[in-house]
């Protein structure tokens, strides 16, 4: 067993095995098709670098974006490495609080099964990702999950190169956000660390929170839009969580906004792609239940609310007024302002 606290908290190798099993391999692709994927995303990210920087006015000070066309299993493994890294400080603190002993092996297996199953499910859905927690030398890398891209192209008969360019516009926008706004990566990392620093697995405190949650479920308006786990949080955790939700809504909404603007006149069937992915995100029935269980429904609201926020701010204050959001952390919208863009414009962008 690895000597790190995160490794003592969770069996990461087991989580990776379970994640790969849940994700499955995806559609079969031959060597020629895999080579085309790599070539297409090379071209798409090169084009996206140029167009996204031109539209946003945010520079990439480092090297050009470098695509990694990966399998579902590779995506699961990479995200587990990132989680292990960010969990280490919290795990070191938690491991000193009666979390060792006879139940530790069982706990490690249970947590591995939960994390692996969630990542395996997500590994079947994700098309691309910009990973915030890569080491500095790899921060030019943008992930694309090849089997998922091919699966959607085949199912919906999307024009291959156009669909890949369309995805690249969104994911490269995230790289431009974090490379072009010097304080943004550190700000989000500090919020994540702050949230993890408040975690406590003390059984008595968890029971108290469950009791309080039952009392709040009918009377608290916040949890319906934030997910049921919001009710289980302490007041301090809720404030941090709301800040992170507001930021992620901004980033995802801006990613979609930029993708749509850059695609105009350049990407065939972009509107059909957009409608298809919106339907894919707003699933019903059993799929909807799974989305709510793993928190994807909150992610869906981030896309929708964030895109409305960006579009309305640009409409009211122009691109220059919206660009003030990147000047300093105090200019980020609150969650209430994401829902009411005019309030952010009045506070930050002026008349």
SERO-4910 file (N, C-alpha, C, O; in steps of 0.05 Angstrom, whole numbers):
BEGIN
 pado doro    nc1    nc2    nc3   cac1   cac2   cac3    cc1    cc2    cc3    oc1    oc2    oc3
  Unk    A     17    -24      0      0      0      0     17     25      0     37     26     14
  Unk    A     10     44    -16     24     70    -17     23     83     11      4     80     25
  Unk    A     44     97     18     46    109     44     31    135     47     30    146     69
  Unk    A     19    146     26      5    172     28    -21    169     43    -32    147     45
  Unk    A    -30    191     55    -55    190     70    -78    184     51    -97    170     59
  Unk    A    -78    195     27    -99    190      8   -101    161      1   -123    150     -3
  Unk    A    -78    147     -1    -78    118     -7    -89    102     17   -102     81     13
  Unk    A    -84    112     41    -96     98     64   -126    103     67   -140     87     80
  Unk    A   -135    125     55   -164    131     57   -180    116     36   -203    108     41
  Unk    A   -168    111     12   -183    100    -10   -164     82    -27   -141     89    -31
  Unk    A   -174     59    -36   -159     41    -53   -161     51    -82   -180     45    -96
  Unk    A   -141     67    -91   -142     80   -117   -139     60   -140   -152     64   -160
  Unk    A   -123     39   -136   -121     19   -157   -147      5   -161   -155      0   -184
  Unk    A   -161     -2   -140   -188    -14   -142   -207      5   -155   -224     -4   -172
  Unk    A   -206     30   -148   -224     50   -161   -219     51   -191   -238     53   -206
  Unk    A   -194     50   -199   -188     50   -228   -199     26   -242   -210     28   -264
  Unk    A   -196      2   -230   -207    -22   -242   -237    -21   -244   -248    -28   -265
  Unk    A   -250    -12   -223   -280    -10   -224   -288     11   -244   -308      7   -258
  Unk    A   -274     34   -245   -281     54   -264   -279     45   -293   -296     50   -309
  Unk    A   -257     30   -299   -254     20   -326   -276      0   -333   -286      0   -356
  Unk    A   -284    -16   -313   -305    -36   -318   -332    -22   -323   -346    -30   -342
  Unk    A   -338     -2   -308   -363     13   -311   -363     28   -338   -384     30   -351
  Unk    A   -340     40   -345   -339     56   -369   -341     39   -394   -354     47   -414
  Unk    A   -329     15   -394   -329     -1   -418   -310     10   -439   -301     33   -436
  Unk    A   -305     -4   -460   -286      5   -480   -299     25   -500   -284     41   -512
  Unk    A   -325     24   -503   -338     42   -523   -337     29   -551   -330      5   -553
  Unk    A   -345     44   -571   -347     32   -598   -319     24   -609   -299     35   -602
  Unk    A   -319      4   -625   -295     -6   -637   -285     13   -659   -300     21   -676
  Unk    A   -260     20   -657   -248     37   -678   -222     24   -688   -206     13   -672
  Unk    A   -217     25   -713   -193     13   -725   -170     32   -724   -174     56   -717
  Unk    A   -146     23   -730   -122     41   -730   -125     66   -746   -117     87   -738
  Unk    A   -137     63   -770   -140     87   -788   -158    107   -775   -153    131   -777
  Unk    A   -180     98   -763   -199    117   -751   -187    131   -726   -191    154   -722
  Unk    A   -172    116   -711   -158    128   -688   -138    149   -697   -135    170   -684
  Unk    A   -124    143   -718   -104    162   -729   -118    187   -739   -108    209   -735
  Unk    A   -142    184   -751   -157    208   -760   -166    225   -736   -165    249   -737
  Unk    A   -174    212   -714   -182    226   -690   -159    244   -681   -163    268   -675
  Unk    A   -135    233   -680   -112    248   -670   -106    271   -689   -101    293   -680
  Unk    A   -106    266   -715   -100    287   -734   -121    309   -733   -115    333   -733
  Unk    A   -147    301   -731   -168    321   -731   -167    339   -706   -170    363   -708
  Unk    A   -161    327   -683   -159    343   -659   -134    360   -658   -133    381   -645
  Unk    A   -113    350   -671    -89    368   -674    -97    393   -689    -90    415   -680
  Unk    A   -110    390   -711   -119    413   -727   -139    430   -712   -137    455   -713
  Unk    A   -158    417   -699   -179    432   -685   -169    449   -662   -177    471   -659
  Unk    A   -151    438   -646   -140    453   -624   -123    476   -633   -122    497   -621
  Unk    A   -108    472   -655    -92    494   -666   -110    517   -675   -104    540   -670
  Unk    A   -132    510   -689   -151    531   -698   -164    544   -674   -168    568   -673
  Unk    A   -172    527   -654   -186    538   -630   -168    557   -615   -178    578   -605
  Unk    A   -143    551   -612   -124    569   -598   -126    598   -610   -129    617   -595
  Unk    A   -125    599   -636   -125    625   -650   -152    639   -647   -153    663   -639
  Unk    A   -174    625   -653   -200    638   -654   -210    645   -626   -222    667   -622
  Unk    A   -205    629   -606   -215    634   -579   -199    658   -567   -211    675   -554
  Unk    A   -173    659   -572   -158    682   -562   -167    708   -575   -170    729   -562
  Unk    A   -173    707   -601   -182    731   -615   -209    740   -604   -213    764   -600
  Unk    A   -228    722   -599   -254    730   -590   -254    740   -561   -267    760   -555
  Unk    A   -239    726   -544   -240    732   -515   -221    755   -507   -226    768   -487
  Unk    A   -200    759   -523   -179    778   -515   -161    768   -493   -145    783   -483
  Unk    A   -164    742   -486   -147    730   -466   -124    715   -479   -129    699   -498
  Unk    A   -100    720   -471    -77    707   -484    -70    680   -472    -76    675   -448
  Unk    A    -57    663   -487    -44    639   -477    -14    645   -476     -1    644   -496
  Unk    A     -3    650   -452     25    657   -450     44    633   -455     67    637   -462
  Unk    A     34    609   -452     51    586   -455     50    574   -483     42    588   -502
  Unk    A     58    549   -486     58    536   -513     30    532   -523     10    534   -508
  Unk    A     26    525   -549      0    520   -559    -13    495   -546      1    478   -535
  Unk    A    -39    494   -548    -54    472   -536    -46    445   -549    -42    444   -573
  Unk    A    -44    425   -533    -35    399   -542    -57    378   -536    -62    373   -512
  Unk    A    -71    367   -556    -93    349   -551    -83    321   -543    -63    311   -554
  Unk    A    -97    309   -524    -92    281   -518   -118    266   -523   -138    269   -509
  Unk    A   -119    251   -545   -142    234   -551   -140    208   -536   -123    192   -542
  Unk    A   -156    205   -516   -153    183   -497   -176    163   -498   -198    169   -508
  Unk    A   -171    140   -486   -192    120   -482   -208    127   -457   -200    145   -442
  Unk    A   -231    114   -454   -246    118   -429   -230    111   -404   -231    125   -384
  Unk    A   -216     89   -406   -200     80   -383   -178    100   -376   -172    105   -353
  Unk    A   -166    112   -397   -145    132   -392   -157    157   -379   -145    170   -361
  Unk    A   -181    164   -387   -195    188   -375   -200    182   -346   -195    200   -329
  Unk    A   -210    158   -339   -215    151   -311   -189    153   -295   -189    164   -274
  Unk    A   -168    141   -306   -142    140   -291   -132    168   -286   -122    174   -264
  Unk    A   -133    186   -306   -122    213   -303   -138    228   -282   -126    243   -266
  Unk    A   -164    225   -282   -180    240   -262   -176    229   -234   -177    244   -215
  Unk    A   -171    203   -232   -165    192   -205   -138    203   -195   -136    209   -171
  Unk    A   -119    206   -213    -93    218   -204    -98    247   -194    -86    255   -174
  Unk    A   -114    262   -208   -120    289   -199   -134    289   -172   -128    305   -155
  Unk    A   -154    272   -169   -169    270   -143   -150    263   -120   -151    274    -99
  Unk    A   -132    243   -125   -114    235   -104    -96    258    -96    -90    261    -72
  Unk    A    -87    274   -115    -70    296   -109    -84    317    -92    -73    327    -72
  Unk    A   -109    325   -100   -122    346    -85   -133    336    -58   -138    352    -40
  Unk    A   -138    310    -56   -148    299    -30   -127    295     -9   -133    291     14
  Unk    A   -101    294    -17    -80    287      1    -80    304     27    -79    293     49
  Unk    A    -81    331     25    -81    347     50   -105    341     68   -102    338     92
  Unk    A   -129    338     56   -152    332     72   -150    304     84   -158    299    107
  Unk    A   -140    285     68   -137    257     78   -117    256    101   -122    241    120
  Unk    A    -96    271     99    -76    272    121    -88    281    147    -82    271    168
  Unk    A   -106    301    145   -120    311    169   -140    290    179   -141    285    203
  Unk    A   -155    278    161   -176    259    169   -164    234    181   -176    222    199
  Unk    A   -141    225    170   -130    200    179   -121    201    208   -118    180    221
  Unk    A   -118    224    219   -111    227    247   -135    227    265   -132    231    289
  Unk    A   -159    224    254   -183    226    270   -198    199    271   -221    197    261
  Unk    A   -186    180    282   -198    154    287   -209    140    262   -229    126    262
  Unk    A   -195    145    239   -203    132    215   -187    107    208   -191     94    188
  Unk    A   -168    100    226   -153     76    222   -164     55    241   -178     61    260
  Unk    A   -157     30    236   -166      9    254   -179    -14    238   -175    -15    213
  Unk    A   -194    -32    251   -204    -55    237   -222    -49    213   -223    -65    194
  Unk    A   -236    -26    214   -255    -20    192   -242     -7    168   -255     -3    148
  Unk    A   -216      0    171   -203     15    150   -203      1    123   -210     13    103
  Unk    A   -196    -25    121   -196    -39     95   -224    -38     82   -227    -35     58
  Unk    A   -245    -42     98   -272    -42     88   -279    -14     77   -291    -11     55
  Unk    A   -271      7     92   -276     34     83   -262     40     57   -274     53     39
  Unk    A   -237     31     55   -222     36     30   -236     24      6   -237     35    -15
  Unk    A   -247     -1     10   -260    -14    -13   -286     -1    -20   -293      2    -43
  Unk    A   -301      7      1   -327     20     -4   -323     46    -19   -337     52    -39
  Unk    A   -304     63    -10   -299     88    -23   -289     84    -52   -296     99    -70
  Unk    A   -272     63    -55   -262     57    -82   -285     50   -101   -285     58   -124
  Unk    A   -304     34    -91   -326     26   -107   -343     50   -115   -352     52   -138
  Unk    A   -348     68    -96   -364     92   -101   -351    110   -122   -363    118   -141
  Unk    A   -326    116   -116   -311    135   -134   -308    122   -162   -312    135   -182
  Unk    A   -300     97   -163   -297     83   -188   -322     82   -205   -322     86   -229
  Unk    A   -345     76   -191   -370     74   -206   -378    101   -217   -387    102   -240
  Unk    A   -375    122   -202   -382    149   -212   -365    157   -235   -375    166   -256
  Unk    A   -339    153   -233   -321    160   -255   -325    142   -279   -323    151   -302
  Unk    A   -332    117   -275   -338    100   -297   -363    109   -312   -363    109   -337
  Unk    A   -383    117   -298   -407    128   -310   -400    153   -326   -408    156   -349
  Unk    A   -386    172   -313   -378    196   -327   -360    191   -351   -361    205   -371
  Unk    A   -344    171   -349   -325    164   -371   -340    156   -396   -328    156   -418
  Unk    A   -365    148   -394   -381    141   -418   -394    166   -430   -404    165   -453
  Unk    A   -393    189   -416   -407    213   -425   -389    236   -434   -396    250   -452
  Unk    A   -366    239   -421   -349    262   -425   -337    262   -453   -328    241   -463
  Unk    A   -339    284   -467   -327    287   -493   -299    299   -492   -281    291   -507
  Unk    A   -295    319   -475   -270    332   -472   -267    345   -444   -287    347   -430
  Unk    A   -243    353   -438   -238    364   -411   -212    379   -411   -192    371   -423
  Unk    A   -212    402   -397   -186    414   -390   -181    409   -360   -197    417   -343
  Unk    A   -160    395   -354   -154    386   -327   -138    407   -312   -116    413   -318
  Unk    A   -151    418   -291   -138    439   -275   -115    430   -259    -97    446   -251
  Unk    A   -114    404   -253    -95    395   -233    -71    381   -246    -57    365   -232
  Unk    A    -66    386   -271    -42    375   -284    -18    391   -274    -20    414   -266
  Unk    A      6    379   -273     30    393   -265     36    415   -285     27    414   -308
  Unk    A     52    436   -278     56    459   -295     66    452   -323     58    465   -342
  Unk    A     83    432   -325     94    425   -352     73    413   -371     78    412   -395
  Unk    A     50    405   -360     30    392   -377      4    409   -379    -16    399   -388
  Unk    A      6    434   -371    -18    451   -371    -28    459   -399    -48    473   -401
  Unk    A    -13    452   -419    -22    457   -447    -39    434   -457    -49    436   -480
  Unk    A    -42    412   -442    -56    389   -451    -87    392   -448    -96    402   -428
  Unk    A   -101    385   -469   -131    384   -469   -139    356   -475   -130    344   -495
  Unk    A   -157    345   -459   -166    317   -463   -190    316   -482   -207    333   -482
  Unk    A   -190    295   -499   -213    288   -515   -217    257   -513   -199    242   -518
  Unk    A   -241    249   -505   -247    220   -501   -256    209   -528   -280    211   -535
  Unk    A   -238    197   -543   -243    188   -570   -267    170   -573   -284    176   -591
  Unk    A   -271    149   -558   -294    131   -562   -321    146   -559   -340    140   -574
  Unk    A   -323    165   -541   -348    180   -537   -353    198   -560   -376    202   -569
  Unk    A   -332    211   -571   -336    228   -594   -345    212   -618   -364    219   -631
  Unk    A   -332    189   -623   -340    172   -646   -368    162   -642   -384    160   -661
  Unk    A   -376    154   -618   -402    143   -613   -424    163   -620   -444    156   -633
  Unk    A   -421    188   -612   -441    209   -618   -441    215   -648   -462    219   -660
  Unk    A   -418    216   -661   -417    221   -689   -432    200   -705   -447    206   -723
  Unk    A   -428    175   -698   -441    154   -712   -472    154   -707   -488    151   -725
  Unk    A   -479    158   -682   -507    157   -675   -523    179   -688   -546    175   -697
  Unk    A   -512    203   -688   -527    227   -698   -518    236   -726   -527    256   -736
  Unk    A   -499    222   -738   -489    228   -765   -479    257   -766   -485    272   -785
  Unk    A   -464    264   -746   -451    291   -746   -428    291   -766   -414    271   -769
  Unk    A   -424    314   -780   -400    316   -797   -375    314   -779   -371    330   -761
  Unk    A   -358    295   -786   -336    287   -767   -318    311   -760   -316    317   -736
  Unk    A   -306    324   -779   -287    344   -772   -300    368   -759   -289    381   -741
  Unk    A   -325    375   -767   -339    397   -755   -345    392   -726   -342    410   -709
  Unk    A   -354    368   -720   -361    361   -692   -336    363   -675   -337    373   -652
  Unk    A   -313    354   -684   -289    354   -669   -279    383   -665   -268    389   -644
  Unk    A   -282    399   -685   -275    428   -682   -293    441   -661   -283    456   -644
  Unk    A   -318    435   -663   -338    447   -644   -331    440   -615   -332    457   -598
  Unk    A   -325    415   -610   -317    407   -583   -291    421   -575   -289    430   -552
  Unk    A   -272    423   -593   -246    435   -586   -250    464   -579   -236    474   -561
  Unk    A   -268    479   -592   -273    507   -585   -280    510   -556   -271    528   -542
  Unk    A   -297    492   -545   -306    494   -517   -283    487   -498   -278    502   -480
  Unk    A   -269    465   -503   -248    457   -484   -224    475   -485   -213    481   -463
  Unk    A   -216    485   -508   -194    504   -509   -202    530   -495   -184    544   -484
  Unk    A   -227    538   -496   -236    562   -481   -229    559   -451   -220    578   -439
  Unk    A   -233    535   -440   -226    531   -412   -196    535   -407   -187    546   -387
  Unk    A   -180    525   -426   -151    529   -422   -144    559   -424   -128    569   -408
  Unk    A   -157    573   -443   -152    602   -445   -161    617   -420   -147    635   -411
  Unk    A   -183    609   -408   -192    621   -383   -170    619   -361   -163    639   -349
  Unk    A   -159    595   -357   -141    591   -335   -112    600   -342    -97    606   -323
  Unk    A   -105    600   -367    -78    610   -374    -79    640   -378    -59    654   -373
  Unk    A   -101    651   -387   -103    679   -393   -110    697   -370   -107    721   -371
  Unk    A   -120    685   -348   -128    700   -324   -109    690   -301   -114    669   -290
  Unk    A    -88    705   -295    -66    694   -278    -76    685   -251    -64    666   -240
  Unk    A    -96    698   -239   -104    691   -212   -124    669   -210   -130    660   -188
  Unk    A   -136    661   -233   -160    644   -232   -154    616   -222   -169    605   -206
  Unk    A   -132    604   -231   -126    577   -222   -121    576   -192   -132    558   -179
  Unk    A   -106    595   -182   -101    595   -153   -126    600   -137   -130    589   -116
  Unk    A   -144    617   -148   -169    623   -134   -186    598   -131   -196    591   -110
  Unk    A   -190    584   -154   -207    560   -153   -194    538   -135   -208    524   -120
  Unk    A   -168    535   -137   -154    515   -121   -157    521    -91   -160    503    -75
  Unk    A   -156    547    -84   -160    554    -56   -188    548    -47   -192    541    -23
  Unk    A   -208    552    -64   -236    545    -57   -239    515    -52   -252    507    -33
  Unk    A   -227    499    -70   -229    470    -67   -215    462    -41   -225    446    -26
  Unk    A   -191    473    -35   -177    467    -11   -192    475     14   -193    461     34
  Unk    A   -205    498     12   -221    508     35   -244    489     41   -250    483     64
  Unk    A   -257    480     19   -280    461     23   -270    435     35   -282    425     54
  Unk    A   -249    424     23   -239    398     33   -229    400     62   -230    381     77
  Unk    A   -218    424     68   -208    428     95   -230    427    117   -223    425    141
  Unk    A   -255    430    109   -277    429    129   -290    402    131   -308    398    147
  Unk    A   -281    382    115   -293    356    116   -287    343    143   -265    345    154
  Unk    A   -307    329    153   -304    315    178   -321    289    177   -345    291    172
  Unk    A   -309    266    181   -323    241    179   -330    230    206   -336    206    209
  Unk    A   -330    247    226   -338    238    253   -367    228    252   -385    243    243
  Unk    A   -371    204    262   -398    191    259   -420    207    273   -442    210    263
  Unk    A   -414    217    297   -434    232    312   -442    258    297   -466    265    297
  Unk    A   -422    271    286   -429    296    271   -445    290    246   -462    305    238
  Unk    A   -438    267    233   -453    260    209   -482    254    216   -500    261    201
  Unk    A   -487    241    238   -514    235    247   -529    261    253   -553    264    246
  Unk    A   -515    280    266   -528    306    271   -536    320    245   -557    331    244
  Unk    A   -518    318    225   -525    331    200   -548    318    186   -565    331    174
  Unk    A   -549    291    187   -571    277    175   -598    285    188   -618    288    175
  Unk    A   -597    288    215   -621    296    229   -630    324    221   -654    329    216
  Unk    A   -610    342    219   -617    369    211   -626    370    182   -644    386    176
  Unk    A   -614    353    165   -622    353    137   -651    345    134   -666    356    118
  Unk    A   -660    325    150   -688    316    148   -707    339    155   -728    341    143
  Unk    A   -699    355    174   -716    378    183   -716    400    161   -736    414    159
  Unk    A   -694    402    147   -692    424    127   -704    418    100   -711    437     85
  Unk    A   -706    393     93   -713    386     66   -738    399     56   -740    408     33
  Unk    A   -758    401     73   -784    412     65   -783    443     66   -797    456     50
  Unk    A   -766    454     83   -767    483     87   -745    499     74   -748    523     71
  Unk    A   -724    486     65   -701    501     54   -704    503     24   -705    483     10
  Unk    A   -705    528     13   -708    531    -16   -682    525    -31   -683    518    -54
  Unk    A   -659    528    -18   -633    527    -32   -627    499    -43   -616    497    -65
  Unk    A   -634    478    -28   -624    452    -35   -634    442    -62   -621    426    -75
  Unk    A   -658    451    -70   -670    441    -95   -653    449   -119   -652    434   -138
  Unk    A   -641    472   -118   -624    480   -140   -595    472   -137   -580    474   -156
  Unk    A   -587    464   -113   -559    458   -108   -553    429   -105   -529    421   -104
  Unk    A   -573    412   -103   -569    384    -98   -573    377    -69   -569    393    -52
  Unk    A   -581    352    -64   -589    344    -37   -565    345    -18   -568    348      6
  Unk    A   -540    341    -29   -517    342    -11   -513    369      2   -500    372     22
  Unk    A   -524    390    -11   -522    417      0   -534    418     28   -524    432     45
  Unk    A   -555    402     32   -569    402     58   -551    390     80   -554    397    104
  Unk    A   -533    372     72   -516    359     91   -491    375     99   -476    367    116
  Unk    A   -488    398     86   -464    414     90   -467    432    115   -489    440    122
  Unk    A   -444    439    126   -443    460    147   -447    487    134   -444    490    110
  Unk    A   -455    508    150   -457    535    138   -432    544    124   -433    556    103
  Unk    A   -409    538    135   -383    545    122   -380    531     96   -372    544     76
  Unk    A   -386    505     95   -384    490     70   -404    501     49   -397    502     25
  Unk    A   -427    509     58   -447    519     39   -437    545     25   -441    548      1
  Unk    A   -425    562     41   -415    587     29   -393    582      8   -393    594    -14
  Unk    A   -375    564     15   -354    557     -4   -365    543    -29   -357    549    -51
  Unk    A   -384    526    -25   -397    511    -46   -412    531    -65   -410    527    -89
  Unk    A   -425    550    -54   -439    570    -71   -420    586    -87   -425    593   -111
  Unk    A   -397    594    -75   -377    608    -91   -366    591   -114   -363    601   -136
  Unk    A   -361    565   -108   -351    548   -130   -372    544   -151   -366    543   -175
  Unk    A   -398    541   -143   -419    537   -163   -421    562   -181   -425    560   -205
  Unk    A   -419    586   -169   -421    610   -184   -398    612   -205   -402    619   -228
  Unk    A   -374    605   -196   -351    606   -214   -354    585   -236   -348    591   -259
  Unk    A   -362    561   -229   -364    540   -249   -386    547   -269   -384    541   -293
  Unk    A   -408    560   -260   -429    568   -278   -418    589   -298   -423    587   -322
  Unk    A   -402    608   -288   -389    627   -305   -371    614   -326   -373    620   -350
  Unk    A   -354    596   -317   -334    583   -335   -347    566   -356   -340    567   -380
  Unk    A   -367    550   -348   -380    532   -367   -398    548   -386   -398    543   -410
  Unk    A   -412    569   -375   -428    585   -392   -411    601   -412   -419    603   -436
  Unk    A   -389    611   -403   -371    625   -421   -359    606   -443   -356    614   -466
  Unk    A   -353    581   -435   -344    561   -454   -364    557   -476   -357    555   -500
  Unk    A   -390    554   -469   -411    550   -488   -415    575   -506   -419    573   -530
  Unk    A   -414    598   -493   -418    623   -507   -397    627   -529   -403    633   -552
  Unk    A   -372    623   -521   -350    626   -540   -351    605   -562   -348    611   -585
  Unk    A   -357    580   -554   -360    559   -574   -380    566   -595   -376    563   -619
  Unk    A   -403    576   -586   -424    584   -606   -416    607   -624   -421    606   -648
  Unk    A   -403    627   -612   -396    650   -628   -374    643   -648   -375    652   -671
  Unk    A   -355    628   -639   -333    620   -657   -343    602   -680   -332    602   -702
  Unk    A   -364    586   -674   -374    567   -693   -390    580   -715   -394    568   -737
  Unk    A   -400    604   -711   -418    617   -730   -403    620   -757   -382    632   -759
  Unk    A   -416    608   -778   -405    610   -805   -381    592   -809   -370    592   -831
  Unk    A   -372    577   -789   -349    559   -792   -355    530   -789   -342    513   -801
  Unk    A   -375    523   -773   -381    495   -766   -408    487   -777   -428    499   -770
  Unk    A   -408    468   -795   -434    458   -806   -449    443   -784   -437    429   -767
  Unk    A   -475    446   -784   -493    432   -766   -489    439   -737   -496    423   -719
  Unk    A   -476    462   -731   -471    469   -703   -496    471   -687   -497    462   -664
  Unk    A   -518    482   -698   -543    484   -683   -555    457   -677   -565    453   -655
  Unk    A   -553    438   -696   -563    411   -690   -546    397   -669   -556    383   -652
  Unk    A   -520    402   -670   -502    391   -649   -510    402   -622   -512    387   -602
  Unk    A   -515    428   -621   -522    441   -596   -548    429   -585   -550    422   -561
  Unk    A   -569    427   -602   -594    416   -592   -591    387   -583   -603    380   -563
  Unk    A   -576    372   -597   -572    344   -590   -558    341   -563   -567    325   -546
  Unk    A   -538    357   -558   -524    355   -532   -541    366   -509   -538    357   -487
  Unk    A   -558    386   -515   -576    395   -494   -596    373   -487   -601    369   -463
  Unk    A   -607    359   -506   -624    337   -500   -609    315   -485   -620    302   -466
  Unk    A   -584    310   -492   -568    290   -479   -564    297   -449   -563    280   -432
  Unk    A   -560    323   -444   -556    332   -416   -581    331   -400   -580    326   -376
  Unk    A   -604    336   -413   -630    337   -399   -645    311   -402   -667    310   -413
  Unk    A   -632    289   -393   -645    263   -395   -668    260   -376   -671    275   -357
  Unk    A   -685    241   -381   -708    235   -364   -707    206   -355   -690    191   -363
  Unk    A   -726    199   -337   -728    171   -328   -705    162   -311   -694    178   -295
  Unk    A   -696    137   -315   -675    126   -299   -649    142   -302   -634    146   -283
  Unk    A   -643    150   -327   -618    166   -332   -618    191   -315   -598    200   -305
  Unk    A   -642    204   -313   -644    228   -297   -639    222   -267   -626    238   -254
  Unk    A   -648    199   -258   -643    192   -230   -614    188   -225   -603    197   -204
  Unk    A   -600    176   -244   -571    172   -241   -557    199   -241   -538    203   -225
  Unk    A   -565    217   -259   -553    243   -260   -555    258   -234   -536    270   -224
  Unk    A   -579    256   -222   -583    270   -196   -566    257   -174   -555    271   -157
  Unk    A   -563    230   -175   -548    216   -154   -518    224   -155   -506    226   -134
  Unk    A   -507    229   -179   -479    235   -181   -474    265   -184   -451    274   -187
  Unk    A   -495    281   -184   -492    310   -185   -490    322   -213   -485    346   -215
  Unk    A   -496    307   -234   -494    318   -261   -516    338   -266   -512    357   -282
  Unk    A   -539    335   -252   -561    355   -256   -552    383   -248   -560    403   -260
  Unk    A   -534    385   -227   -523    411   -220   -505    422   -242   -506    445   -248
  Unk    A   -489    404   -253   -472    412   -276   -488    422   -299   -480    442   -312
  Unk    A   -510    409   -305   -528    418   -327   -538    446   -322   -538    463   -340
  Unk    A   -546    452   -297   -555    479   -291   -532    499   -294   -537    522   -301
  Unk    A   -507    491   -288   -485    509   -292   -483    518   -321   -480    542   -327
  Unk    A   -485    499   -340   -484    506   -368   -507    526   -375   -502    547   -387
  Unk    A   -531    520   -366   -554    536   -374   -553    564   -362   -556    584   -376
  Unk    A   -550    565   -335   -550    591   -322   -526    608   -330   -528    632   -335
  Unk    A   -503    595   -332   -478    610   -339   -479    622   -367   -471    644   -372
  Unk    A   -490    606   -386   -492    617   -413   -511    641   -415   -505    660   -429
  Unk    A   -534    639   -401   -552    661   -400   -539    686   -388   -543    708   -397
  Unk    A   -523    681   -366   -509    704   -353   -490    717   -373   -491    742   -375
  Unk    A   -473    702   -386   -453    714   -404   -467    729   -427   -460    751   -433
  Unk    A   -487    716   -439   -500    729   -462   -514    755   -454   -513    775   -468
  Unk    A   -527    755   -430   -541    779   -422   -522    801   -414   -527    825   -419
  Unk    A   -500    794   -401   -480    815   -393   -468    827   -418   -465    852   -420
  Unk    A   -461    811   -438   -449    821   -463   -470    839   -476   -463    860   -487
  Unk    A   -495    831   -476   -516    847   -488   -519    874   -474   -523    895   -487
  Unk    A   -517    875   -447   -521    899   -432   -496    917   -431   -498    941   -433
  Unk    A   -473    904   -428   -449    920   -422   -428    917   -444   -407    931   -443
  Unk    A   -433    900   -465   -413    897   -486   -391    878   -478   -388    872   -454
  Unk    A   -375    869   -497   -353    851   -491   -333    863   -471   -322    849   -454
  Unk    A   -329    889   -473   -310    902   -454   -321    902   -426   -306    898   -407
  Unk    A   -347    906   -423   -359    905   -396   -357    878   -385   -351    874   -361
  Unk    A   -363    857   -401   -361    830   -391   -332    823   -383   -328    809   -363
  Unk    A   -312    833   -398   -284    826   -393   -275    835   -365   -255    825   -355
  Unk    A   -290    853   -352   -283    861   -325   -285    838   -305   -274    839   -283
  Unk    A   -300    817   -312   -302    794   -294   -275    781   -289   -272    768   -268
  Unk    A   -256    784   -308   -230    771   -306   -210    789   -291   -187    780   -288
  Unk    A   -217    813   -283   -197    831   -272   -188    824   -244   -164    826   -238
  Unk    A   -206    815   -227   -199    807   -199   -220    790   -188   -243    790   -198
  Unk    A   -215    774   -167   -235    756   -155   -260    771   -146   -282    759   -147
  Unk    A   -257    796   -137   -281    810   -128   -301    816   -150   -324    822   -145
  Unk    A   -292    813   -175   -310    818   -198   -325    793   -206   -342    794   -224
  Unk    A   -319    770   -194   -334    746   -201   -363    749   -192   -368    762   -171
  Unk    A   -381    738   -207   -409    740   -198   -415    721   -175   -403    700   -172
  Unk    A   -433    730   -158   -444    712   -138   -465    694   -151   -472    698   -174
  Unk    A   -474    673   -137   -494    656   -148   -520    671   -154   -533    665   -174
  Unk    A   -526    690   -137   -550    706   -141   -547    723   -167   -566    727   -182
  Unk    A   -522    733   -171   -518    750   -195   -517    733   -220   -524    743   -242
  Unk    A   -509    708   -219   -511    691   -242   -540    689   -251   -546    689   -275
  Unk    A   -558    687   -232   -587    686   -239   -598    713   -246   -618    715   -260
  Unk    A   -585    735   -238   -594    762   -243   -571    778   -255   -558    794   -240
  Unk    A   -564    775   -280   -541    788   -292   -541    818   -290   -520    831   -287
  Unk    A   -565    830   -290   -566    859   -287   -555    869   -261   -544    891   -259
  Unk    A   -556    852   -240   -545    860   -214   -514    860   -216   -502    878   -204
  Unk    A   -503    841   -230   -474    841   -233   -465    865   -250   -445    878   -243
  Unk    A   -480    871   -271   -473    894   -288   -473    919   -271   -455    936   -273
  Unk    A   -494    923   -255   -496    947   -238   -473    948   -218   -463    970   -212
  Unk    A   -464    925   -208   -443    926   -187   -415    929   -199   -398    943   -188
  Unk    A   -410    916   -223   -383    914   -233   -379    931   -259   -359    946   -261
  Unk    A   -397    927   -278   -392    938   -304   -402    967   -307   -395    981   -327
  Unk    A   -417    977   -288   -426   1004   -289   -448   1009   -310   -457    990   -322
  Unk    A   -456   1034   -314   -477   1041   -333   -469   1031   -361   -485   1035   -380
***
